[in-house]
Amino acid sequence: MISKNFTLSPQMVGRRHRAPFTIKSEPVARSCAPARKNLIPVPTISQGTPHLGVPHPTATTGSIGMNLPRIGVSLPYIEPYADPDAVVTVAKTVERLGFHAVSASDRMLIPAGPHWSNDAGLPEAHAWDSLEVLTWAAAHTRRIRVTTDIVNSIFQPPVILARRLATLDRLSRGRLDVGVGQGGGTRLPPFYIPEEFVAAGVPVGRRGAGFVEHIAAMRACWAPDPVEFPGEHYQIPPSMVGPKPHGTTIPVFIGAINRRTIERAARIGDGFITTAIDWNDTGTNIGWYRAAGGTGTVVVNVIPARHRLAPGAFTAAVLHDLERAMAVGADEVHIALHLLSSHPEQQVELLAALARELDLPGPAEA
């Protein structure tokens, strides 16, 4: 169990839901200066850690009452493990065990040319469409949230994508969180895959200002009719556009990897999505987001491994990541389960072991 002397500072819980706790370690540096290695102190999560879930309409707390990052899990949307039954099996398991969300990401293609270096370590296999996968998962669950983590929005006209997202939100009865990006796929310049823009028929110059306008156009589609959007890159004449979201709108979390785009996410997004490759860099990025006025949800994707793990090793790796996510102030942690090269039955075993270790309450207790 976590030591009962262990407590959380307000900076280390979700910004929407604060708790009067302090961590028994030095505070995390929030400087916007370049990160240095080995600066992030972390709390210690030992055996029997309670549920790491910030209070939320669908979240719960563990037996000690700790309020830590909400936990999401990626669905099996990459072949050869992508399969209708596999998606349902994992989604139902996530819900039954009391986790917060399931997610799927967007990847149109993987280049086949000799120049392709795959510096980001993307799975070189076919990825199923994230919206269809999440719709299938939502149809077989009732509580967990479904998250696009992320969808490259500028590859689709805003009115088309806005309607697809609103339909999923209605079908899931308001459980959709939308993470959007503008290409991605590499850790090195140019920070996108040129072949995807060619295949989508979208100019690379649409990134930046066009991406910002795309988000504004989608939000216009979700607003009351008549919809009208007179943009530079996108125009929607006065029209009735639907369906509308289940609620008043849909949360839009923005994926970003450098200071300029992170600060833009703080200005125009409802949250910020990043992937923890280096935790010091992740802490710096979250610091930039908060310093720029970002008050939304911070979602951090974690990669426990890129190969099959035994339940004990998987649990240890996730606890290690959760400790660091707490230290940098993440609101949600999404586990990249799809990268572990595990069959759905093995993924269920891994999640069950993690839920036991976290003392995770099931949905009946949530």
C-alpha positions in Angstrom: 0.0 0.0 0.0 1.0 3.6 -0.4 2.3 5.0 2.9 -0.5 6.9 4.7 2.1 9.6 5.2 2.2 10.0 1.4 0.0 12.9 0.2 -0.5 14.9 -2.9 0.0 18.6 -3.6 -2.6 20.5 -5.5 -0.2 20.8 -8.4 -0.1 17.0 -8.8 -3.8 16.3 -9.1 -6.3 17.2 -11.9 -6.8 20.9 -12.3 -10.5 20.4 -12.3 -10.5 18.6 -9.0 -8.0 19.6 -6.3 -7.3 17.8 -3.1 -5.7 19.1 0.1 -2.6 16.8 0.0 1.1 17.4 -0.2 3.8 15.0 -1.5 6.6 14.1 0.9 9.4 15.2 -1.5 10.9 18.3 -3.0 8.4 20.1 -5.3 8.7 19.7 -9.0 10.4 22.5 -10.8 8.0 24.4 -13.0 10.7 26.4 -14.8 10.2 27.0 -18.5 14.0 26.7 -19.0 15.3 23.7 -20.9 14.9 20.5 -18.8 17.9 18.9 -17.2 18.1 15.2 -16.6 17.2 13.6 -13.3 15.4 16.6 -11.8 11.9 15.2 -11.2 11.5 13.8 -7.7 8.8 11.2 -7.6 6.6 9.7 -4.8 6.9 6.1 -4.1 4.0 3.8 -5.0 4.5 0.4 -3.3 2.5 -2.8 -3.3 -1.2 -2.4 -3.0 -1.4 1.2 -4.4 -5.0 2.5 -4.4 -6.8 3.6 -7.6 -5.1 6.4 -9.4 -8.3 8.3 -10.5 -9.0 12.0 -10.0 -12.7 12.5 -9.0 -14.8 12.7 -12.1 -18.4 11.9 -12.9 -17.2 8.5 -14.0 -14.1 8.1 -11.8 -13.5 6.6 -8.4 -11.0 6.6 -5.6 -9.3 3.7 -3.9 -9.5 2.5 -0.3 -7.1 5.2 1.1 -9.0 7.9 -0.8 -6.0 9.1 -2.9 -6.9 11.3 -5.9 -4.3 10.6 -8.6 -4.4 10.7 -12.4 -7.3 9.1 -14.2 -6.2 6.0 -16.1 -7.1 5.2 -19.7 -6.1 2.3 -21.9 -5.5 2.1 -25.6 -7.6 -0.4 -27.6 -6.2 -3.0 -29.9 -6.5 -1.0 -33.1 -3.2 -2.1 -34.7 -3.0 -5.3 -36.7 -2.4 -8.2 -36.2 -4.2 -7.8 -32.8 -7.0 -5.5 -34.1 -10.2 -7.5 -34.2 -13.9 -6.8 -33.5 -13.9 -9.2 -30.6 -10.6 -8.0 -29.3 -11.9 -4.4 -29.1 -15.0 -5.5 -27.3 -13.0 -7.7 -24.9 -10.6 -5.0 -23.9 -13.2 -2.2 -23.7 -15.5 -4.3 -21.5 -12.5 -5.3 -19.3 -11.5 -1.6 -18.8 -15.1 -0.8 -17.8 -15.5 -3.8 -15.5 -12.3 -3.2 -13.7 -13.0 0.5 -13.0 -10.6 2.3 -15.3 -11.6 5.7 -16.7 -11.3 5.5 -20.5 -10.3 3.7 -23.7 -8.5 5.4 -26.6 -7.4 4.9 -30.2 -5.1 7.0 -32.4 -5.0 8.0 -36.0 -2.4 6.8 -38.5 -3.3 7.0 -42.2 -0.3 5.2 -43.6 3.3 4.2 -43.0 5.7 5.1 -45.8 7.4 2.3 -47.7 10.2 4.2 -49.3 13.9 3.7 -48.4 14.1 7.2 -46.8 11.7 6.2 -44.0 13.5 6.1 -40.7 10.6 5.7 -38.3 12.4 7.6 -35.6 9.2 7.6 -33.4 9.0 3.8 -33.4 5.5 3.6 -35.0 4.1 0.2 -35.4 4.7 -0.8 -39.0 1.3 -2.4 -39.5 -2.1 -1.3 -40.5 -4.0 0.9 -38.1 -7.8 0.7 -38.0 -9.7 3.9 -38.1 -9.9 5.4 -34.6 -13.5 6.7 -34.8 -14.9 3.4 -36.0 -13.0 1.5 -33.3 -14.2 3.9 -30.6 -17.8 3.7 -31.9 -17.6 -0.1 -31.6 -16.2 0.1 -28.1 -18.8 2.7 -27.0 -21.6 0.4 -28.3 -20.5 -2.3 -25.9 -19.9 -0.2 -22.8 -21.9 2.3 -20.7 -19.6 4.2 -18.4 -16.0 4.6 -19.7 -15.0 7.6 -21.8 -13.8 7.1 -25.4 -10.9 9.3 -26.5 -9.3 10.0 -29.9 -5.7 10.2 -28.9 -5.2 11.7 -31.4 -7.1 12.2 -34.7 -5.3 14.2 -37.4 -8.1 16.6 -38.0 -6.8 18.5 -41.0 -6.9 15.4 -43.2 -10.7 15.7 -43.2 -12.9 18.8 -44.0 -14.1 20.3 -40.7 -17.8 19.9 -41.4 -17.2 16.2 -42.2 -15.1 15.5 -39.1 -17.4 17.6 -36.9 -20.4 15.5 -38.0 -18.6 12.2 -37.4 -17.4 13.2 -34.0 -20.8 14.5 -33.0 -22.4 11.3 -34.1 -20.0 9.3 -32.0 -20.7 11.6 -29.0 -24.4 11.1 -29.4 -24.1 7.3 -29.8 -21.9 7.2 -26.7 -24.3 9.5 -24.8 -21.7 12.2 -24.3 -18.7 10.1 -23.4 -16.3 11.4 -26.1 -13.1 13.4 -25.6 -11.5 14.5 -28.8 -7.7 14.7 -29.1 -6.6 16.4 -32.3 -3.3 16.9 -34.1 -2.0 18.2 -37.4 0.1 15.2 -38.6 2.7 14.1 -36.3 4.3 10.7 -36.6 8.0 11.7 -36.1 10.1 13.0 -33.2 12.5 14.8 -35.5 11.9 17.6 -38.0 9.6 18.1 -39.9 7.4 16.5 -37.2 5.0 15.0 -39.7 4.9 12.4 -42.4 4.8 14.1 -45.8 3.3 11.1 -47.5 0.1 11.5 -45.4 -0.4 15.0 -46.7 0.1 13.9 -50.3 -2.4 11.0 -49.8 -5.0 13.2 -48.1 -4.7 15.9 -50.8 -3.9 18.5 -48.1 -1.1 21.0 -48.5 1.5 20.9 -45.7 1.1 24.7 -45.4 -2.4 24.0 -43.9 -0.6 23.2 -40.6 -0.5 26.0 -38.1 -3.1 28.7 -38.9 -5.1 26.3 -40.9 -5.2 23.8 -38.0 -6.4 26.5 -35.7 -9.1 27.5 -38.2 -10.2 23.9 -38.6 -10.9 23.6 -34.9 -12.9 26.8 -34.9 -14.9 25.6 -37.9 -15.7 22.3 -36.1 -16.8 24.1 -33.0 -19.1 26.3 -35.2 -20.7 23.1 -36.5 -21.4 22.0 -32.9 -23.0 25.3 -32.1 -26.7 26.1 -32.7 -28.0 26.5 -36.2 -27.7 28.3 -38.5 -24.0 27.5 -38.9 -21.8 29.9 -40.8 -18.0 30.0 -41.0 -16.2 32.6 -43.3 -12.6 31.5 -42.8 -9.5 31.9 -44.9 -8.9 28.1 -45.4 -12.4 26.8 -44.7 -15.8 28.3 -45.5 -19.3 27.0 -44.4 -22.2 28.9 -45.9 -25.2 29.6 -43.7 -26.5 26.0 -43.1 -28.2 23.6 -40.8 -25.4 21.2 -39.7 -25.8 18.2 -37.5 -26.1 16.2 -35.5 -25.2 18.4 -32.5 -23.2 17.0 -29.6 -24.9 15.2 -26.7 -24.2 18.2 -24.5 -23.3 21.8 -25.4 -20.0 20.9 -27.1 -17.2 18.3 -27.2 -13.9 18.7 -25.3 -11.0 19.2 -27.7 -7.5 18.3 -26.4 -4.6 19.4 -28.6 -1.5 17.3 -29.2 1.7 19.4 -29.3 5.4 18.8 -28.9 7.2 22.2 -28.9 6.8 25.3 -26.9 5.0 27.4 -29.6 2.4 24.7 -30.3 2.0 23.9 -26.6 1.3 27.5 -25.8 -1.2 27.6 -28.7 -2.9 24.5 -27.2 -3.2 26.5 -23.9 -5.0 29.3 -25.8 -7.4 27.4 -28.0 -7.8 23.9 -26.5 -9.8 22.3 -23.7 -6.7 20.3 -22.8 -3.3 19.2 -23.9 -2.1 15.7 -25.0 1.5 14.6 -24.9 3.6 11.3 -24.9 6.1 10.7 -22.1 9.3 9.8 -23.9 11.5 11.7 -21.4 9.8 12.6 -18.2 11.9 15.8 -17.7 10.8 17.0 -21.1 7.2 16.1 -20.3 7.4 18.1 -17.1 8.8 21.1 -19.0 6.1 20.8 -21.6 3.3 20.7 -19.0 5.0 23.7 -17.3 4.8 25.6 -20.6 1.2 24.7 -21.0 0.2 25.9 -17.5 2.4 29.0 -17.7 0.6 30.0 -20.9 -2.7 29.9 -19.1 -3.7 26.4 -19.9 -6.2 25.2 -17.3 -7.6 22.2 -19.1 -7.0 18.5 -18.8 -3.4 17.3 -19.4 -3.3 13.8 -20.9 0.0 11.9 -20.9 0.4 8.8 -22.9 2.8 6.3 -21.5 4.5 3.3 -23.1 5.3 0.6 -20.6 7.2 -1.4 -23.2 7.2 -2.3 -26.9 7.2 -6.1 -26.3 5.2 -8.6 -24.4 5.4 -8.3 -20.6 4.4 -10.6 -17.7 1.7 -9.2 -15.4 4.2 -8.4 -12.7 6.6 -6.5 -15.0 3.7 -4.7 -16.6 2.3 -3.6 -13.3 5.8 -2.4 -12.1 6.3 -0.4 -15.3 2.9 1.3 -15.1 3.3 2.2 -11.4 6.7 3.7 -12.4 5.0 5.8 -15.0 2.1 6.8 -12.7 4.6 8.0 -10.1 6.2 10.3 -12.6 2.9 11.4 -14.1 1.9 12.5 -10.6 5.1 14.4 -10.2 4.6 16.4 -13.4 1.0 17.2 -12.8 -0.8 15.0 -15.3 -4.6 14.7 -15.0 -4.9 11.6 -17.1 -2.5 8.8 -18.0 -3.3 6.6 -21.1 -1.4 3.3 -21.2 -0.3 2.3 -24.7 -1.4 -1.3 -24.3 -1.6 -1.8 -28.1 2.2 -1.6 -28.3 2.9 -4.6 -26.1 2.4 -7.3 -28.8 0.0 -9.2 -26.6 -3.2 -11.1 -27.5 -6.4 -9.7 -26.1 -6.6 -12.4 -23.5 -3.1 -11.5 -22.3 -4.1 -7.8 -22.2 -7.0 -8.7 -20.0 -4.7 -10.5 -17.7 -2.3 -7.5 -17.5 -5.2 -5.1 -16.8 -6.6 -7.3 -14.1 -3.2 -7.5 -12.4 -2.8 -3.8 -12.5 -6.4 -3.2 -11.1 -5.6 -5.6 -8.2 -2.4 -3.8 -7.4 -4.2 -0.4 -7.5 -7.0 -1.7 -5.4 -9.2 -0.4 -8.1 -13.0 -0.3 -7.3 -15.2 -1.8 -10.0 -18.0 0.2 -11.6 -20.5 -0.8 -8.9 -18.4 1.1 -6.4 -17.5 4.0 -8.7 
